[in-house]
Each structure stands twice: as C-alpha cells, then as structure tokens.
C-alpha cells in the first residue's frame, strides 16, 4: 500500500473515532484503497459533508473530515474525484461557431506564432477530411500536440480552444477538455497506475486530454516503475484512440525536450510541436489594461508609464521561471488592493475615483517589493 492510501485509511480512522461512526468510514476508505470503488468514494464524500455541516459535531470532527477530504484528493487526484461526482461531461453546451472560436483565438494578446501554427493545423485537417470524404489518399497524421514554453503563456487556454475547433470541423465527437497532472495518472502501487490512466482516457475520449508538466510522469525515471507503467498505457492510448482523442502535453521547454528524447516511441505519436514565447513588455501592458477594463478599472497615464518600466525590468531580468500572464495577474490583484486601501479613506468618492488606479497605487506596491 502506498503512502497516500495508508494516510487515507489512518485519517478515516480518526474521523471514525471523533464521530462515533463505529468503523464505517475506515471500511469505506479501505475499499477505496483496495478496489478504487466509486460507490465507496461517493459514500465517504457524503460522510465528510455530513461531518462538516452537522452542527452537533465539534470543531475537532470538522477538522478531521477536512483532513480525510484532502487525503482522498491526494490518493485519487483532483480530476478523478470530479469525474466520480459528475461523470457525464456535457460537451454540447458550447454553442460557439467555428468563426466564434477563431475570433476568440485571434483575440488573445500576443502568441502570433502560436496562432499561425494553429491556423495551419486547422486548414490542413479540414482539407484532409475533405480528401477522405472524396476517396482521396489522406495522410493519417495524429492530432496530438506538444506545447512548450514558460508558465502563464496561454497554453491551457489555447488547448481548450483547439478542442472546440476540432469538434466544430468534425475531428472530435465531443470537444470537451480534461486537464490532468502526474497525480491523476499515477497510483502508488503496481498495477493500479494502468487502471487510473485507462479511466482518464475513457473520460477524455471524444475531446482533449491536457497533461500539464508531462515530464513529471518520468521525473524519477531510474526508480519510478509507476511512471513507466503510465507511459506504456498512455502511448498505447495515443495510437488506439487517435481518431477521436487529442492528447496535448505541455511544460517547460527544456524538460519537455528531454522527456521526448528519452521516449522516442512517445515522440513519434506527436506530429506538432508548438513553442509559446514569453510576452513582451508591450503585450504585458495590453493584458493588464484588458484585465482592468473587464473589471471596470482604468489606469491613469502615470501608472501606465511606471508599470511599463516595471514590465521592462522584469522581462530583461527573467529566468526560466518567468511567470508571464501570472505576473500580470499578481500585479493586478495588488493594484486593486492598494487602490482599495487608498480609496477607503476618501469621503464620498465619485465613480472616477472608484475606478481609477493611479501611480500612487503602484508606487506603494513597488516600495513594498523593493
């Protein structure tokens, strides 16, 4: 039994004790660990909810329930829990047309090379589909993609759009999006990893399976037999379901390159590699201004000037962990908070004051970080 399974059983036992459940929760946890039982998982989630919501339980029981919940997520992986609680993916709720999706792609700030590559993909796949319909030879390239680049460059956003576009042009039956990481694919003991991978593949069929930081699957390559088991099952699925499944793997450029170099069988199943460049200072400016506009804020001219210099400084001194869009999101959150701290002391602020972020809000932030 792996450490996550043992932790789940141990914590379930503690919840049993503080809720006088007579061992029922421990039994459910044991069944989950031994059989990956869906009914047992739903039952234990109900027990957790009851322990948290029931006013007769003391704070000790509520805390124990929260610990069991965390252990359950660590054991399964978050996306698996979601699929158990809501197994049906209603992919057809998205009514956007192909043009709507292309407009959404083109509206993304920056990413010009990425947009061009995706447009080429769409054109190519549409023509190949028409050729097949007219009994002409069609190259059986896979739809699987590899996205490389630093965090915060829009890889997940583009992956979602690609899935919907492929649905609209008839390459995928559903076009839904399933995002997983190593935790969702790899179990803690022999034989169970293959089952986890199969469940994820089953959930993703007809849509896009997005594996972020895919290189982490084999990060302990010499000792991690579970990672190799996962890779074997995943490689098989890439071939078996190539006609109605798109797998997009993503991560930092160098680790992804090493990941593929060490797995030639896996690399051969990916036809398209797309590099996501870091954003420029001007693009970071546009992202921040867009965030402000969407939330009824504006930046005054002095704030824009200081923030642009800040972005120039950040991009010129960046390393491989440069956060791109996340840098902007963090800055936006701090600006809004500093604006609130300033405005709260103003008597009867008007609409302009309530919506304008000034250089003062940024200066406060800069001084704190400096």
N, C-alpha and C positions, 0 to 999 in steps of 0.2 A: 504494500500500500504506500502511495506517495505521501509527501508531507501535507499536501492540500486536502487529501482525503482524510488523513488522520486528524488534521486540525478541525475539519468539518464535524467529525464524529465527537471529538473532545468538546467542542463548543456546544454541540447539540445536547450533550450530556449535562453541561452546566445549565442550559436553558431548561432542560427537564427538571432539574433539581429546584430551580427558583420558581417554577410554575406548577410544580406537583403534577407533572404530566405522566408519571409512572412509566418512564422509559419509552414512551411512544415516539417522541421526537428523535431520540437516539436510534430507534429502529428504522425510522424513515431515512435518517442520514446514512445508516449502514447499507440500506437497499440502494440508495443513490450511488454510493461509492462502488458497490459491487456490481450493480446492473445498469447504471445510468438511467434509472427508472423515471419516466416522465410523470406518471401518476404520483409517485412519491415526492417528486420535486414540487409539483403543484400543491400537494398536501402540506409540505413543510413551509412553503411560502405562505399558505393560509395561517399556519401556526405562528409564524413570525409576525404576520399582520395582526393577528388576534392579541399577541403579547404586547405589541406596541400600542394598539388602540384601546385595549381594555383598561378602564380606569381603576379596576380593583388591583391591578398589578403595580408593584412598586417600581421605582426607577431602576433598581437592580435588574429586574426582569426585562425591562425595555432595553437596557444596555446589552444584556445577554442576547436578546433577539437580534439586535443590530449587528452584533459580532457574528452570529450564525449566518445572517444575510451576507455579510462580507465574505465569510468563508465559502459560502455557496457560490458566490460570483467568482472567487479565486479558483475554485475547483472546476467549474464549468467554462468560465469565460463569459463575459457580459452578453455577447451576441447570441450565445446558445440559450441563455436564460430568456432573452427576448423572444426567441423563436419558439420556446416551450410555452410561454404565456400567450403568444399571439402567432401561431404557426402559419396562418394564411396571410400572404402578402398581397394586398390589393393594389397591384401594379397599374391597373387600368384607370385609376382615379386621375392620373395626369392626362389632361386633355390638350396639352400644347401641341401645336402642329410642328412639322419639321422646320418651317421657317421661324417659328417662335423660338425653337431650341437653338437654331443657328444664330438668331439675333442675340439670344442670351450668351452664347459662346463669344460672339464678336464684341459684346458689351463689356466683357471682362477687361480690366485695365492691364496693359502690357501683354505679355505672353504671345507676341506676334509670331514667333517661330512655331509655338505650340498650335496656335490657331491654324496656321498654314498647313501643318502636318495633319491635323485632324480633318481639315477640308479635303486634303488629298486622299485620306483614308476613305472618307465618305464617297467621294467621286469614284474611286477605284472599286469599292464594294458595290455601289449601285450598278456600275457597268458590268461587273462580273455576274451580278444577279440577273441582269437583263440577258447576258450571253447564255447563261444556263437555261433561262426560260425559252430561248430560241435554239436550244440544242447545239450551241457552240461550245468549244472547249473552254473551260474555266479553270484557272489556277486555284487549287484547293489550299490557299493560304489560311492559316488560323487567324482568328480575330483577336488573339491575346496580345496584350500590350505591356510594356515596361516603362514606367515613369521614373526618371531620376532627377535629383536636384535637392536643394536645401529645403527645410521646413517652411511652411507659410507661403508657398509659391502657387497655390491653387490646384495641386494635383488631385485632391479629393473632389473638388468642385467640377473639374474637367471630366473626371471619371464618371460622375453622376450624369453629366450632360451626354457623354458618349453613349452610355447605356440607353438613355431615352431616344437618342438619334438612331441607334441601331434598331431599336424597336420600331420606330417610325418608317424606316426603309426596309423593314421586313426581315432583318437578320436575326432578331431575337423575338421570342414569343411573348415575353413579359416586359423586359427592360427595367426590372426593379434592381435595387442596389443593396448589396450585403457587404458590410465592412468588417473585417476580422484582423486579429493580430495573432502572434505566436500562442498566446494563452487560449485562444478559441480553437486552435488546431491541434495542440499537443497535450496529451494526457500524461500522468505521472508514472504509469506503469505499462509494461509491454502488452501490446495487442489492442489497447484502448485508443491509441492515437489514430489508428486507421478508421475506427468507428467514428471518432469525432470529425475527421476530415470528410468522411462519407456523408455525415449529417449536414455539414456546412455546404458541401457540393449540392446535396439534394435541395437545400434551402435556396441556393443561388441559381439553380438551373433555370434557363429562360431569361436570365438577367446578367448582371455584372457582379463578380466576386472581387472585391478590392482588398488586397493584402498589404497593409502598410508595414514598413520596416521589414520587408520579406526576408532580408538577410539574417534576421534574428532566428529564423527557423533552424539554421545550421550554425549558429554562433559558436557552439561548442562542438565543432564537427568531429573531433577525435574521440570524444567521450559521450556524445549525445546520440544514442541509438534511436531515441524517440524522434529527434529531428530528421534523421534519415528515413525513418518509417513514414513520417509525414510527407516528406519529399517524394518518396516512392508512390504513395497513394495519390498525391497531387499531380504528379507527372502523368500517371495513368488517366486521371480525370480530364486533364488538358486534351488528351487525344480522344478519349471515349465520347466526350460531350462537346467537341469542337464546333458542332453545327448549331448549338443552342446554349452556349455559355461563353462569356467573355471573362477571362481572368486578367486583372490588371495588378501587377506587382509594383510597389513603389518604395522609395527610400533614398538616402544619401547616395550621391554618385559613386564614390569610391567603394564603399561596402557592397553596393549593388553590382559593380563591375566584378569584384572578387567572388561574389555569390554566383554569378553566371559562369565565371571562368572555372570554378570548381565543380560545376554541374552542367557539362556540355549537353546532356540529354534534355535537361530543362530548357537550356538556351535555345535549342533547335525548335522548341514549340512556340517561341515568341518571334513574330515577324517584324514587329515595330517597336523601336526604342525612341522615346521622346525625352529630351533634356529640357527641364524647366529652369530657365535662367533666373538669377536674383533680380529683384526690382531695382530700378534706378531711383535716384532721389526724386526726380520729377514724377515718376509713377507712384512712389510712396506718398507724395503730396496729393496726387489725384485720389488715391484710395482713402486718405484721411478726410479730404474735402467731401467725398461721396458719403462716408460714414456720418459726418456731421449733417449733411443735407438730409439724409434719410431719417435723422432723429431730430430735425428742426433746430440744429445749431449752425452758426456761421463762425468763421474765423476772421478776425479783423486783419488788416494788412500787415501790421507789425508782428502779429502772431504768425502769420504765414511766412514772413521773412525769417524769423527766428527758427521756426520749425524746419524750414527748408535747409538752413545751415546745419541744424541738428541731424537731419537725414543724410546730408553730405558727409558729415563727420562719421556717422555710423556705417555708411556704405564703404567709406575709404579705409576704415579700420576693421572691417568684418573678418570673421574666420568661418570655418565650415559650419558653425552653429548659428550663423546669422539668421534671424527669425523672420525677415521679410514682412509678410502681412501680419504676423503675430506682434511684431514690433509696433506696427501701426495701431493694432487693436489695444495693446497695453498703453500706448501713449494716449489714445482717445479716452480710455477709461480714466486715466489720471487727469487729463484735461477737464473732463466733465466733473470729476470730484473736486478739483481745485476751483472750478467755476462755482460750484455749489457752495463751497466754504466761503468764497468771497461774497457772493450774492446774498447769502442768508443775513448778512449784517446791513444790507441796504434796505431802507424803509420804502415800502411800496414800489418795488422795481417794476418798470414797464416791460412790454413784450420784447423790446430791443435788448434790454439788459439781461433778461432771462434767456435769450437765445444767442448772445454774442460771447464767444470765447476770445479773450484778449491776450496780449503778450504777457500780462501780469500772471495769468493762469499758467502759462508755460514757464515763466521765469521762476515761479515758486517750485515747480516741478524740477526744473534744471538745477536749482540750488540744492534741493534735497538730494538729487542723484550725484551731484558733483562732490 
